[in-house]
Amino acid sequence: MTDWFFAGDWIHKRFTYPEIWREGPEARAILASSVFPFVTCAAFMSLAQWLGIHALPSLLIVAALAWMIGPLPLILTDAAFMKLHRVFVVSYLVGWLVKLLIGAFAAHWA
């Protein structure tokens, strides 16, 4: 849901450049990429378990650090070399941060 909310149709249709996207039906790509948020949360929860981190403040810090290690530099580097609208870049960044924070809350409650 985070990917749909932060980079869904309303942003995709208004703040993208048509030459960036593949032509044709998107159903297969959407279906394939729908698995990744669950992998992200499961991996985050496994990391928290492996490190023995259970306190919510610590989990939130780890989520923010993981965001700074992975999605933040990758998305900003992509935006530096590809024609991506700033709104789209920000929505991807926020979406990844929220996804990792959800993983932190899930790890805390598990």
KEKOLRO-947173 format. One record per atom (N, C-alpha, C, O): residue in three letters; atom name; x, y, z. Coordinates in steps of 0.001 Angstrom, whole numbers, plus 500000, padded with zeros to 6 digits. Layout:
<recs>
<rec rest="ALA" atom="CA" east="X" north="Y" up="Z"/>
...
</recs>
This chain:
<recs>
<rec rest="MET" atom="N" east="500822" north="498796" up="500000"/>
<rec rest="MET" atom="CA" east="500000" north="500000" up="500000"/>
<rec rest="MET" atom="C" east="500861" north="501262" up="500000"/>
<rec rest="MET" atom="O" east="500455" north="502283" up="499446"/>
<rec rest="THR" atom="N" east="502040" north="501205" up="500611"/>
<rec rest="THR" atom="CA" east="502868" north="502421" up="500654"/>
<rec rest="THR" atom="C" east="503306" north="502832" up="499253"/>
<rec rest="THR" atom="O" east="503309" north="504020" up="498930"/>
<rec rest="ASP" atom="N" east="503674" north="501865" up="498421"/>
<rec rest="ASP" atom="CA" east="504086" north="502205" up="497062"/>
<rec rest="ASP" atom="C" east="502928" north="502814" up="496281"/>
<rec rest="ASP" atom="O" east="503106" north="503802" up="495569"/>
<rec rest="TRP" atom="N" east="501751" north="502228" up="496415"/>
<rec rest="TRP" atom="CA" east="500590" north="502774" up="495728"/>
<rec rest="TRP" atom="C" east="500270" north="504175" up="496238"/>
<rec rest="TRP" atom="O" east="499964" north="505069" up="495449"/>
<rec rest="PHE" atom="N" east="500339" north="504371" up="497558"/>
<rec rest="PHE" atom="CA" east="499995" north="505666" up="498130"/>
<rec rest="PHE" atom="C" east="500982" north="506756" up="497728"/>
<rec rest="PHE" atom="O" east="500575" north="507854" up="497348"/>
<rec rest="PHE" atom="N" east="502285" north="506456" up="497810"/>
<rec rest="PHE" atom="CA" east="503284" north="507487" up="497564"/>
<rec rest="PHE" atom="C" east="503686" north="507632" up="496099"/>
<rec rest="PHE" atom="O" east="504178" north="508691" up="495710"/>
<rec rest="ALA" atom="N" east="503495" north="506621" up="495290"/>
<rec rest="ALA" atom="CA" east="503878" north="506726" up="493873"/>
<rec rest="ALA" atom="C" east="502809" north="506145" up="492965"/>
<rec rest="ALA" atom="O" east="503111" north="505635" up="491886"/>
<rec rest="GLY" atom="N" east="501577" north="506220" up="493398"/>
<rec rest="GLY" atom="CA" east="500468" north="505643" up="492651"/>
<rec rest="GLY" atom="C" east="500102" north="506425" up="491410"/>
<rec rest="GLY" atom="O" east="500843" north="507296" up="490953"/>
<rec rest="ASP" atom="N" east="498953" north="506097" up="490882"/>
<rec rest="ASP" atom="CA" east="498492" north="506678" up="489621"/>
<rec rest="ASP" atom="C" east="498464" north="508199" up="489614"/>
<rec rest="ASP" atom="O" east="498832" north="508813" up="488613"/>
<rec rest="TRP" atom="N" east="498042" north="508814" up="490694"/>
<rec rest="TRP" atom="CA" east="497905" north="510273" up="490664"/>
<rec rest="TRP" atom="C" east="499249" north="510965" up="490488"/>
<rec rest="TRP" atom="O" east="499310" north="512007" up="489835"/>
<rec rest="ILE" atom="N" east="500326" north="510424" up="491045"/>
<rec rest="ILE" atom="CA" east="501653" north="511000" up="490817"/>
<rec rest="ILE" atom="C" east="502189" north="510526" up="489472"/>
<rec rest="ILE" atom="O" east="502763" north="511311" up="488717"/>
<rec rest="HIS" atom="N" east="502005" north="509264" up="489178"/>
<rec rest="HIS" atom="CA" east="502509" north="508674" up="487933"/>
<rec rest="HIS" atom="C" east="501954" north="509415" up="486720"/>
<rec rest="HIS" atom="O" east="502688" north="509641" up="485757"/>
<rec rest="LYS" atom="N" east="500705" north="509792" up="486742"/>
<rec rest="LYS" atom="CA" east="500081" north="510461" up="485601"/>
<rec rest="LYS" atom="C" east="500428" north="511944" up="485521"/>
<rec rest="LYS" atom="O" east="500428" north="512502" up="484424"/>
<rec rest="ARG" atom="N" east="500722" north="512597" up="486630"/>
<rec rest="ARG" atom="CA" east="500914" north="514047" up="486647"/>
<rec rest="ARG" atom="C" east="502376" north="514488" up="486635"/>
<rec rest="ARG" atom="O" east="502693" north="515546" up="486091"/>
<rec rest="PHE" atom="N" east="503264" north="513703" up="487222"/>
<rec rest="PHE" atom="CA" east="504639" north="514160" up="487419"/>
<rec rest="PHE" atom="C" east="505679" north="513215" up="486839"/>
<rec rest="PHE" atom="O" east="506747" north="513038" up="487426"/>
<rec rest="THR" atom="N" east="505388" north="512612" up="485705"/>
<rec rest="THR" atom="CA" east="506370" north="511730" up="485092"/>
<rec rest="THR" atom="C" east="506600" north="512149" up="483648"/>
<rec rest="THR" atom="O" east="505793" north="512861" up="483050"/>
<rec rest="TYR" atom="N" east="507688" north="511702" up="483121"/>
<rec rest="TYR" atom="CA" east="508023" north="511957" up="481730"/>
<rec rest="TYR" atom="C" east="507750" north="510676" up="480960"/>
<rec rest="TYR" atom="O" east="508287" north="509624" up="481307"/>
<rec rest="PRO" atom="N" east="506924" north="510743" up="479920"/>
<rec rest="PRO" atom="CA" east="506499" north="509521" up="479216"/>
<rec rest="PRO" atom="C" east="507657" north="508693" up="478648"/>
<rec rest="PRO" atom="O" east="507549" north="507471" up="478548"/>
<rec rest="GLU" atom="N" east="508753" north="509343" up="478278"/>
<rec rest="GLU" atom="CA" east="509858" north="508594" up="477676"/>
<rec rest="GLU" atom="C" east="510604" north="507723" up="478683"/>
<rec rest="GLU" atom="O" east="511433" north="506903" up="478288"/>
<rec rest="ILE" atom="N" east="510326" north="507885" up="479975"/>
<rec rest="ILE" atom="CA" east="510985" north="507091" up="481010"/>
<rec rest="ILE" atom="C" east="510344" north="505707" up="481139"/>
<rec rest="ILE" atom="O" east="511036" north="504728" up="481418"/>
<rec rest="TRP" atom="N" east="509050" north="505623" up="480943"/>
<rec rest="TRP" atom="CA" east="508300" north="504404" up="481237"/>
<rec rest="TRP" atom="C" east="508207" north="503481" up="480037"/>
<rec rest="TRP" atom="O" east="508140" north="503929" up="478893"/>
<rec rest="ARG" atom="N" east="508204" north="502204" up="480313"/>
<rec rest="ARG" atom="CA" east="508021" north="501209" up="479261"/>
<rec rest="ARG" atom="C" east="506585" north="501292" up="478755"/>
<rec rest="ARG" atom="O" east="505659" north="501601" up="479505"/>
<rec rest="GLU" atom="N" east="506428" north="501014" up="477495"/>
<rec rest="GLU" atom="CA" east="505085" north="501016" up="476920"/>
<rec rest="GLU" atom="C" east="504466" north="499638" up="477074"/>
<rec rest="GLU" atom="O" east="505161" north="498631" up="477212"/>
<rec rest="GLY" atom="N" east="503144" north="499621" up="477047"/>
<rec rest="GLY" atom="CA" east="502441" north="498357" up="477141"/>
<rec rest="GLY" atom="C" east="501767" north="498180" up="478481"/>
<rec rest="GLY" atom="O" east="501812" north="499072" up="479328"/>
<rec rest="PRO" atom="N" east="501137" north="497028" up="478677"/>
<rec rest="PRO" atom="CA" east="500426" north="496779" up="479930"/>
<rec rest="PRO" atom="C" east="501384" north="496710" up="481121"/>
<rec rest="PRO" atom="O" east="502490" north="496179" up="481021"/>
<rec rest="GLU" atom="N" east="500935" north="497253" up="482231"/>
<rec rest="GLU" atom="CA" east="501766" north="497305" up="483433"/>
<rec rest="GLU" atom="C" east="501407" north="496238" up="484456"/>
<rec rest="GLU" atom="O" east="502076" north="496125" up="485484"/>
<rec rest="ALA" atom="N" east="500373" north="495458" up="484200"/>
<rec rest="ALA" atom="CA" east="499880" north="494508" up="485197"/>
<rec rest="ALA" atom="C" east="500963" north="493539" up="485656"/>
<rec rest="ALA" atom="O" east="501075" north="493258" up="486849"/>
<rec rest="ARG" atom="N" east="501759" north="493028" up="484725"/>
<rec rest="ARG" atom="CA" east="502798" north="492055" up="485084"/>
<rec rest="ARG" atom="C" east="503867" north="492710" up="485971"/>
<rec rest="ARG" atom="O" east="504305" north="492111" up="486953"/>
<rec rest="ALA" atom="N" east="504285" north="493929" up="485631"/>
<rec rest="ALA" atom="CA" east="505294" north="494634" up="486432"/>
<rec rest="ALA" atom="C" east="504747" north="494970" up="487815"/>
<rec rest="ALA" atom="O" east="505459" north="494852" up="488812"/>
<rec rest="ILE" atom="N" east="503498" north="495383" up="487876"/>
<rec rest="ILE" atom="CA" east="502878" north="495716" up="489165"/>
<rec rest="ILE" atom="C" east="502793" north="494474" up="490038"/>
<rec rest="ILE" atom="O" east="503105" north="494523" up="491228"/>
<rec rest="LEU" atom="N" east="502376" north="493371" up="489453"/>
<rec rest="LEU" atom="CA" east="502268" north="492124" up="490214"/>
<rec rest="LEU" atom="C" east="503631" north="491669" up="490729"/>
<rec rest="LEU" atom="O" east="503763" north="491282" up="491890"/>
<rec rest="ALA" atom="N" east="504637" north="491717" up="489866"/>
<rec rest="ALA" atom="CA" east="505977" north="491278" up="490272"/>
<rec rest="ALA" atom="C" east="506553" north="492178" up="491361"/>
<rec rest="ALA" atom="O" east="507176" north="491683" up="492300"/>
<rec rest="SER" atom="N" east="506356" north="493484" up="491251"/>
<rec rest="SER" atom="CA" east="506932" north="494408" up="492230"/>
<rec rest="SER" atom="C" east="506123" north="494496" up="493518"/>
<rec rest="SER" atom="O" east="506598" north="495066" up="494500"/>
<rec rest="SER" atom="N" east="504929" north="493952" up="493532"/>
<rec rest="SER" atom="CA" east="504104" north="493982" up="494747"/>
<rec rest="SER" atom="C" east="504657" north="493101" up="495854"/>
<rec rest="SER" atom="O" east="504291" north="493266" up="497017"/>
<rec rest="VAL" atom="N" east="505522" north="492181" up="495512"/>
<rec rest="VAL" atom="CA" east="506107" north="491270" up="496497"/>
<rec rest="VAL" atom="C" east="507203" north="491972" up="497301"/>
<rec rest="VAL" atom="O" east="507402" north="491656" up="498474"/>
<rec rest="PHE" atom="N" east="507902" north="492903" up="496699"/>
<rec rest="PHE" atom="CA" east="509081" north="493512" up="497324"/>
<rec rest="PHE" atom="C" east="508823" north="494211" up="498650"/>
<rec rest="PHE" atom="O" east="509655" north="494081" up="499548"/>
<rec rest="PRO" atom="N" east="507719" north="494951" up="498839"/>
<rec rest="PRO" atom="CA" east="507505" north="495557" up="500162"/>
<rec rest="PRO" atom="C" east="507434" north="494528" up="501289"/>
<rec rest="PRO" atom="O" east="507890" north="494796" up="502401"/>
<rec rest="PHE" atom="N" east="506870" north="493361" up="501011"/>
<rec rest="PHE" atom="CA" east="506800" north="492316" up="502022"/>
<rec rest="PHE" atom="C" east="508190" north="491757" up="502310"/>
<rec rest="PHE" atom="O" east="508514" north="491440" up="503455"/>
<rec rest="VAL" atom="N" east="508998" north="491640" up="501280"/>
<rec rest="VAL" atom="CA" east="510383" north="491187" up="501457"/>
<rec rest="VAL" atom="C" east="511146" north="492199" up="502310"/>
<rec rest="VAL" atom="O" east="511907" north="491816" up="503199"/>
<rec rest="THR" atom="N" east="510944" north="493485" up="502039"/>
<rec rest="THR" atom="CA" east="511609" north="494541" up="502811"/>
<rec rest="THR" atom="C" east="511245" north="494457" up="504283"/>
<rec rest="THR" atom="O" east="512125" north="494481" up="505144"/>
<rec rest="CYS" atom="N" east="509963" north="494358" up="504578"/>
<rec rest="CYS" atom="CA" east="509528" north="494289" up="505985"/>
<rec rest="CYS" atom="C" east="510021" north="493014" up="506656"/>
<rec rest="CYS" atom="O" east="510451" north="493049" up="507809"/>
<rec rest="ALA" atom="N" east="509964" north="491897" up="505952"/>
<rec rest="ALA" atom="CA" east="510441" north="490639" up="506528"/>
<rec rest="ALA" atom="C" east="511942" north="490696" up="506782"/>
<rec rest="ALA" atom="O" east="512410" north="490215" up="507815"/>
<rec rest="ALA" atom="N" east="512692" north="491267" up="505870"/>
<rec rest="ALA" atom="CA" east="514135" north="491387" up="506059"/>
<rec rest="ALA" atom="C" east="514451" north="492319" up="507226"/>
<rec rest="ALA" atom="O" east="515367" north="492053" up="508003"/>
<rec rest="PHE" atom="N" east="513699" north="493405" up="507349"/>
<rec rest="PHE" atom="CA" east="513923" north="494321" up="508464"/>
<rec rest="PHE" atom="C" east="513620" north="493631" up="509793"/>
<rec rest="PHE" atom="O" east="514381" north="493762" up="510751"/>
<rec rest="MET" atom="N" east="512522" north="492904" up="509848"/>
<rec rest="MET" atom="CA" east="512171" north="492203" up="511074"/>
<rec rest="MET" atom="C" east="513215" north="491134" up="511414"/>
<rec rest="MET" atom="O" east="513542" north="490934" up="512584"/>
<rec rest="SER" atom="N" east="513732" north="490454" up="510402"/>
<rec rest="SER" atom="CA" east="514790" north="489453" up="510626"/>
<rec rest="SER" atom="C" east="516061" north="490110" up="511140"/>
<rec rest="SER" atom="O" east="516717" north="489577" up="512034"/>
<rec rest="LEU" atom="N" east="516414" north="491270" up="510578"/>
<rec rest="LEU" atom="CA" east="517596" north="491996" up="511041"/>
<rec rest="LEU" atom="C" east="517437" north="492416" up="512500"/>
<rec rest="LEU" atom="O" east="518358" north="492264" up="513302"/>
<rec rest="ALA" atom="N" east="516269" north="492943" up="512833"/>
<rec rest="ALA" atom="CA" east="516018" north="493368" up="514219"/>
<rec rest="ALA" atom="C" east="516109" north="492181" up="515176"/>
<rec rest="ALA" atom="O" east="516684" north="492292" up="516259"/>
<rec rest="GLN" atom="N" east="515544" north="491057" up="514776"/>
<rec rest="GLN" atom="CA" east="515598" north="489846" up="515606"/>
<rec rest="GLN" atom="C" east="517036" north="489376" up="515771"/>
<rec rest="GLN" atom="O" east="517459" north="489032" up="516875"/>
<rec rest="TRP" atom="N" east="517786" north="489361" up="514673"/>
<rec rest="TRP" atom="CA" east="519171" north="488907" up="514692"/>
<rec rest="TRP" atom="C" east="520037" north="489808" up="515571"/>
<rec rest="TRP" atom="O" east="520926" north="489328" up="516274"/>
<rec rest="LEU" atom="N" east="519774" north="491123" up="515528"/>
<rec rest="LEU" atom="CA" east="520532" north="492067" up="516347"/>
<rec rest="LEU" atom="C" east="520018" north="492158" up="517782"/>
<rec rest="LEU" atom="O" east="520657" north="492772" up="518635"/>
<rec rest="GLY" atom="N" east="518873" north="491552" up="518044"/>
<rec rest="GLY" atom="CA" east="518296" north="491576" up="519381"/>
<rec rest="GLY" atom="C" east="517725" north="492938" up="519761"/>
<rec rest="GLY" atom="O" east="517743" north="493314" up="520933"/>
<rec rest="ILE" atom="N" east="517228" north="493666" up="518792"/>
<rec rest="ILE" atom="CA" east="516656" north="494999" up="519046"/>
<rec rest="ILE" atom="C" east="515142" north="494854" up="519151"/>
<rec rest="ILE" atom="O" east="514487" north="494375" up="518225"/>
<rec rest="HIS" atom="N" east="514595" north="495274" up="520289"/>
<rec rest="HIS" atom="CA" east="513150" north="495153" up="520500"/>
<rec rest="HIS" atom="C" east="512503" north="496474" up="520902"/>
<rec rest="HIS" atom="O" east="511288" north="496620" up="520774"/>
<rec rest="ALA" atom="N" east="513277" north="497427" up="521380"/>
<rec rest="ALA" atom="CA" east="512726" north="498720" up="521819"/>
<rec rest="ALA" atom="C" east="512353" north="499552" up="520599"/>
<rec rest="ALA" atom="O" east="513133" north="499667" up="519653"/>
<rec rest="LEU" atom="N" east="511164" north="500127" up="520626"/>
<rec rest="LEU" atom="CA" east="510667" north="500889" up="519484"/>
<rec rest="LEU" atom="C" east="511589" north="502049" up="519092"/>
<rec rest="LEU" atom="O" east="511861" north="502206" up="517902"/>
<rec rest="PRO" atom="N" east="512084" north="502868" up="520025"/>
<rec rest="PRO" atom="CA" east="512983" north="503959" up="519603"/>
<rec rest="PRO" atom="C" east="514219" north="503450" up="518855"/>
<rec rest="PRO" atom="O" east="514643" north="504054" up="517870"/>
<rec rest="SER" atom="N" east="514788" north="502354" up="519317"/>
<rec rest="SER" atom="CA" east="515959" north="501780" up="518642"/>
<rec rest="SER" atom="C" east="515593" north="501248" up="517266"/>
<rec rest="SER" atom="O" east="516353" north="501415" up="516312"/>
<rec rest="LEU" atom="N" east="514443" north="500612" up="517160"/>
<rec rest="LEU" atom="CA" east="513996" north="500096" up="515866"/>
<rec rest="LEU" atom="C" east="513752" north="501232" up="514872"/>
<rec rest="LEU" atom="O" east="514066" north="501098" up="513690"/>
<rec rest="LEU" atom="N" east="513197" north="502338" up="515342"/>
<rec rest="LEU" atom="CA" east="512962" north="503482" up="514461"/>
<rec rest="LEU" atom="C" east="514285" north="504080" up="513974"/>
<rec rest="LEU" atom="O" east="514391" north="504512" up="512827"/>
<rec rest="ILE" atom="N" east="515282" north="504102" up="514845"/>
<rec rest="ILE" atom="CA" east="516608" north="504596" up="514449"/>
<rec rest="ILE" atom="C" east="517223" north="503671" up="513402"/>
<rec rest="ILE" atom="O" east="517788" north="504135" up="512412"/>
<rec rest="VAL" atom="N" east="517110" north="502363" up="513622"/>
<rec rest="VAL" atom="CA" east="517642" north="501402" up="512656"/>
<rec rest="VAL" atom="C" east="516919" north="501553" up="511310"/>
<rec rest="VAL" atom="O" east="517546" north="501462" up="510255"/>
<rec rest="ALA" atom="N" east="515615" north="501781" up="511349"/>
<rec rest="ALA" atom="CA" east="514858" north="501990" up="510104"/>
<rec rest="ALA" atom="C" east="515367" north="503233" up="509369"/>
<rec rest="ALA" atom="O" east="515563" north="503197" up="508154"/>
<rec rest="ALA" atom="N" east="515578" north="504314" up="510088"/>
<rec rest="ALA" atom="CA" east="516082" north="505543" up="509468"/>
<rec rest="ALA" atom="C" east="517485" north="505342" up="508905"/>
<rec rest="ALA" atom="O" east="517798" north="505824" up="507816"/>
<rec rest="LEU" atom="N" east="518334" north="504626" up="509654"/>
<rec rest="LEU" atom="CA" east="519687" north="504353" up="509171"/>
<rec rest="LEU" atom="C" east="519675" north="503454" up="507938"/>
<rec rest="LEU" atom="O" east="520439" north="503677" up="506999"/>
<rec rest="ALA" atom="N" east="518816" north="502445" up="507937"/>
<rec rest="ALA" atom="CA" east="518698" north="501569" up="506772"/>
<rec rest="ALA" atom="C" east="518240" north="502364" up="505553"/>
<rec rest="ALA" atom="O" east="518698" north="502120" up="504436"/>
<rec rest="TRP" atom="N" east="517334" north="503317" up="505773"/>
<rec rest="TRP" atom="CA" east="516852" north="504187" up="504691"/>
<rec rest="TRP" atom="C" east="518005" north="505034" up="504143"/>
<rec rest="TRP" atom="O" east="518129" north="505222" up="502933"/>
<rec rest="MET" atom="N" east="518844" north="505540" up="505050"/>
<rec rest="MET" atom="CA" east="519985" north="506372" up="504628"/>
<rec rest="MET" atom="C" east="521062" north="505552" up="503917"/>
<rec rest="MET" atom="O" east="521788" north="506078" up="503074"/>
<rec rest="ILE" atom="N" east="521164" north="504271" up="504255"/>
<rec rest="ILE" atom="CA" east="522167" north="503401" up="503634"/>
<rec rest="ILE" atom="C" east="521713" north="502954" up="502243"/>
<rec rest="ILE" atom="O" east="522518" north="502904" up="501313"/>
<rec rest="GLY" atom="N" east="520439" north="502634" up="502102"/>
<rec rest="GLY" atom="CA" east="519965" north="502036" up="500855"/>
<rec rest="GLY" atom="C" east="519168" north="502953" up="499950"/>
<rec rest="GLY" atom="O" east="519725" north="503530" up="499016"/>
<rec rest="PRO" atom="N" east="517884" north="503099" up="500205"/>
<rec rest="PRO" atom="CA" east="517027" north="503829" up="499279"/>
<rec rest="PRO" atom="C" east="517414" north="505290" up="499045"/>
<rec rest="PRO" atom="O" east="517357" north="505761" up="497909"/>
<rec rest="LEU" atom="N" east="517803" north="506010" up="500084"/>
<rec rest="LEU" atom="CA" east="518124" north="507432" up="499923"/>
<rec rest="LEU" atom="C" east="519225" north="507665" up="498883"/>
<rec rest="LEU" atom="O" east="518993" north="508400" up="497923"/>
<rec rest="PRO" atom="N" east="520420" north="507066" up="499037"/>
<rec rest="PRO" atom="CA" east="521445" north="507333" up="498022"/>
<rec rest="PRO" atom="C" east="521120" north="506745" up="496653"/>
<rec rest="PRO" atom="O" east="521461" north="507337" up="495629"/>
<rec rest="LEU" atom="N" east="520468" north="505594" up="496623"/>
<rec rest="LEU" atom="CA" east="520138" north="504989" up="495330"/>
<rec rest="LEU" atom="C" east="519142" north="505841" up="494547"/>
<rec rest="LEU" atom="O" east="519331" north="506085" up="493355"/>
<rec rest="ILE" atom="N" east="518091" north="506286" up="495211"/>
<rec rest="ILE" atom="CA" east="517072" north="507083" up="494519"/>
<rec rest="ILE" atom="C" east="517632" north="508440" up="494108"/>
<rec rest="ILE" atom="O" east="517355" north="508908" up="493004"/>
<rec rest="LEU" atom="N" east="518413" north="509079" up="494974"/>
<rec rest="LEU" atom="CA" east="518997" north="510373" up="494613"/>
<rec rest="LEU" atom="C" east="520019" north="510231" up="493483"/>
<rec rest="LEU" atom="O" east="520119" north="511115" up="492631"/>
<rec rest="THR" atom="N" east="520773" north="509139" up="493465"/>
<rec rest="THR" atom="CA" east="521703" north="508900" up="492363"/>
<rec rest="THR" atom="C" east="520945" north="508667" up="491065"/>
<rec rest="THR" atom="O" east="521319" north="509203" up="490022"/>
<rec rest="ASP" atom="N" east="519887" north="507872" up="491122"/>
<rec rest="ASP" atom="CA" east="519054" north="507673" up="489931"/>
<rec rest="ASP" atom="C" east="518510" north="509000" up="489421"/>
<rec rest="ASP" atom="O" east="518518" north="509262" up="488218"/>
<rec rest="ALA" atom="N" east="518037" north="509835" up="490341"/>
<rec rest="ALA" atom="CA" east="517464" north="511122" up="489956"/>
<rec rest="ALA" atom="C" east="518518" north="512053" up="489351"/>
<rec rest="ALA" atom="O" east="518194" north="512913" up="488532"/>
<rec rest="ALA" atom="N" east="519771" north="511880" up="489753"/>
<rec rest="ALA" atom="CA" east="520833" north="512711" up="489198"/>
<rec rest="ALA" atom="C" east="521123" north="512359" up="487734"/>
<rec rest="ALA" atom="O" east="521542" north="513217" up="486958"/>
<rec rest="PHE" atom="N" east="520898" north="511096" up="487364"/>
<rec rest="PHE" atom="CA" east="521238" north="510652" up="486013"/>
<rec rest="PHE" atom="C" east="520037" north="510393" up="485119"/>
<rec rest="PHE" atom="O" east="520181" north="510331" up="483898"/>
<rec rest="MET" atom="N" east="518859" north="510241" up="485702"/>
<rec rest="MET" atom="CA" east="517659" north="509983" up="484908"/>
<rec rest="MET" atom="C" east="516704" north="511162" up="485017"/>
<rec rest="MET" atom="O" east="516737" north="511924" up="485983"/>
<rec rest="LYS" atom="N" east="515874" north="511291" up="484031"/>
<rec rest="LYS" atom="CA" east="514898" north="512370" up="484009"/>
<rec rest="LYS" atom="C" east="513692" north="511959" up="484857"/>
<rec rest="LYS" atom="O" east="512726" north="511383" up="484357"/>
<rec rest="LEU" atom="N" east="513776" north="512273" up="486159"/>
<rec rest="LEU" atom="CA" east="512694" north="511972" up="487091"/>
<rec rest="LEU" atom="C" east="512214" north="513283" up="487704"/>
<rec rest="LEU" atom="O" east="513023" north="514106" up="488134"/>
<rec rest="HIS" atom="N" east="510924" north="513471" up="487742"/>
<rec rest="HIS" atom="CA" east="510359" north="514687" up="488336"/>
<rec rest="HIS" atom="C" east="510636" north="514693" up="489839"/>
<rec rest="HIS" atom="O" east="510633" north="513642" up="490480"/>
<rec rest="ARG" atom="N" east="510873" north="515862" up="490389"/>
<rec rest="ARG" atom="CA" east="511184" north="515979" up="491822"/>
<rec rest="ARG" atom="C" east="510074" north="515430" up="492707"/>
<rec rest="ARG" atom="O" east="510350" north="514829" up="493745"/>
<rec rest="VAL" atom="N" east="508835" north="515627" up="492311"/>
<rec rest="VAL" atom="CA" east="507707" north="515109" up="493104"/>
<rec rest="VAL" atom="C" east="507785" north="513590" up="493179"/>
<rec rest="VAL" atom="O" east="507535" north="512997" up="494228"/>
<rec rest="PHE" atom="N" east="508127" north="512978" up="492077"/>
<rec rest="PHE" atom="CA" east="508237" north="511527" up="492031"/>
<rec rest="PHE" atom="C" east="509388" north="511047" up="492916"/>
<rec rest="PHE" atom="O" east="509249" north="510057" up="493636"/>
<rec rest="VAL" atom="N" east="510512" north="511740" up="492864"/>
<rec rest="VAL" atom="CA" east="511672" north="511381" up="493689"/>
<rec rest="VAL" atom="C" east="511318" north="511488" up="495169"/>
<rec rest="VAL" atom="O" east="511611" north="510579" up="495945"/>
<rec rest="VAL" atom="N" east="510695" north="512584" up="495559"/>
<rec rest="VAL" atom="CA" east="510313" north="512771" up="496964"/>
<rec rest="VAL" atom="C" east="509315" north="511701" up="497394"/>
<rec rest="VAL" atom="O" east="509416" north="511165" up="498498"/>
<rec rest="SER" atom="N" east="508355" north="511387" up="496528"/>
<rec rest="SER" atom="CA" east="507360" north="510376" up="496908"/>
<rec rest="SER" atom="C" east="508012" north="509012" up="497083"/>
<rec rest="SER" atom="O" east="507633" north="508270" up="497989"/>
<rec rest="TYR" atom="N" east="508978" north="508659" up="496246"/>
<rec rest="TYR" atom="CA" east="509700" north="507403" up="496417"/>
<rec rest="TYR" atom="C" east="510494" north="507381" up="497718"/>
<rec rest="TYR" atom="O" east="510499" north="506387" up="498443"/>
<rec rest="LEU" atom="N" east="511164" north="508496" up="497999"/>
<rec rest="LEU" atom="CA" east="511943" north="508574" up="499234"/>
<rec rest="LEU" atom="C" east="511062" north="508427" up="500469"/>
<rec rest="LEU" atom="O" east="511383" north="507667" up="501383"/>
<rec rest="VAL" atom="N" east="509960" north="509152" up="500492"/>
<rec rest="VAL" atom="CA" east="509042" north="509082" up="501637"/>
<rec rest="VAL" atom="C" east="508413" north="507691" up="501729"/>
<rec rest="VAL" atom="O" east="508261" north="507143" up="502820"/>
<rec rest="GLY" atom="N" east="508050" north="507128" up="500582"/>
<rec rest="GLY" atom="CA" east="507468" north="505792" up="500575"/>
<rec rest="GLY" atom="C" east="508393" north="504747" up="501166"/>
<rec rest="GLY" atom="O" east="507952" north="503886" up="501928"/>
<rec rest="TRP" atom="N" east="509683" north="504815" up="500821"/>
<rec rest="TRP" atom="CA" east="510650" north="503868" up="501385"/>
<rec rest="TRP" atom="C" east="510838" north="504070" up="502879"/>
<rec rest="TRP" atom="O" east="510944" north="503103" up="503633"/>
<rec rest="LEU" atom="N" east="510878" north="505317" up="503304"/>
<rec rest="LEU" atom="CA" east="511020" north="505577" up="504739"/>
<rec rest="LEU" atom="C" east="509822" north="505032" up="505504"/>
<rec rest="LEU" atom="O" east="509987" north="504394" up="506544"/>
<rec rest="VAL" atom="N" east="508636" north="505276" up="505004"/>
<rec rest="VAL" atom="CA" east="507423" north="504765" up="505661"/>
<rec rest="VAL" atom="C" east="507425" north="503244" up="505681"/>
<rec rest="VAL" atom="O" east="507055" north="502634" up="506684"/>
<rec rest="LYS" atom="N" east="507840" north="502632" up="504583"/>
<rec rest="LYS" atom="CA" east="507904" north="501168" up="504516"/>
<rec rest="LYS" atom="C" east="508829" north="500613" up="505605"/>
<rec rest="LYS" atom="O" east="508488" north="499634" up="506270"/>
<rec rest="LEU" atom="N" east="509978" north="501225" up="505785"/>
<rec rest="LEU" atom="CA" east="510909" north="500771" up="506813"/>
<rec rest="LEU" atom="C" east="510394" north="501070" up="508218"/>
<rec rest="LEU" atom="O" east="510623" north="500284" up="509138"/>
<rec rest="LEU" atom="N" east="509712" north="502179" up="508395"/>
<rec rest="LEU" atom="CA" east="509126" north="502488" up="509715"/>
<rec rest="LEU" atom="C" east="508009" north="501498" up="510055"/>
<rec rest="LEU" atom="O" east="507854" north="501107" up="511212"/>
<rec rest="ILE" atom="N" east="507242" north="501101" up="509059"/>
<rec rest="ILE" atom="CA" east="506227" north="500058" up="509276"/>
<rec rest="ILE" atom="C" east="506908" north="498754" up="509707"/>
<rec rest="ILE" atom="O" east="506421" north="498059" up="510599"/>
<rec rest="GLY" atom="N" east="508027" north="498430" up="509072"/>
<rec rest="GLY" atom="CA" east="508803" north="497251" up="509481"/>
<rec rest="GLY" atom="C" east="509270" north="497369" up="510923"/>
<rec rest="GLY" atom="O" east="509281" north="496382" up="511659"/>
<rec rest="ALA" atom="N" east="509658" north="498579" up="511328"/>
<rec rest="ALA" atom="CA" east="510097" north="498788" up="512721"/>
<rec rest="ALA" atom="C" east="508941" north="498553" up="513698"/>
<rec rest="ALA" atom="O" east="509112" north="497889" up="514720"/>
<rec rest="PHE" atom="N" east="507774" north="499098" up="513381"/>
<rec rest="PHE" atom="CA" east="506604" north="498885" up="514252"/>
<rec rest="PHE" atom="C" east="506224" north="497401" up="514282"/>
<rec rest="PHE" atom="O" east="505883" north="496873" up="515341"/>
<rec rest="ALA" atom="N" east="506278" north="496731" up="513140"/>
<rec rest="ALA" atom="CA" east="505956" north="495321" up="513096"/>
<rec rest="ALA" atom="C" east="506951" north="494497" up="513915"/>
<rec rest="ALA" atom="O" east="506562" north="493555" up="514605"/>
<rec rest="ALA" atom="N" east="508227" north="494852" up="513837"/>
<rec rest="ALA" atom="CA" east="509245" north="494139" up="514618"/>
<rec rest="ALA" atom="C" east="509045" north="494377" up="516105"/>
<rec rest="ALA" atom="O" east="509294" north="493485" up="516916"/>
<rec rest="HIS" atom="N" east="508606" north="495555" up="516463"/>
<rec rest="HIS" atom="CA" east="508349" north="495864" up="517875"/>
<rec rest="HIS" atom="C" east="507174" north="495048" up="518422"/>
<rec rest="HIS" atom="O" east="507217" north="494574" up="519557"/>
<rec rest="TRP" atom="N" east="506151" north="494892" up="517626"/>
<rec rest="TRP" atom="CA" east="504946" north="494180" up="518079"/>
<rec rest="TRP" atom="C" east="505075" north="492669" up="517958"/>
<rec rest="TRP" atom="O" east="504302" north="491930" up="518568"/>
<rec rest="ALA" atom="N" east="506060" north="492196" up="517165"/>
<rec rest="ALA" atom="CA" east="506192" north="490749" up="516950"/>
<rec rest="ALA" atom="C" east="506829" north="490050" up="518137"/>
<rec rest="ALA" atom="O" east="507010" north="488833" up="518112"/>
</recs>
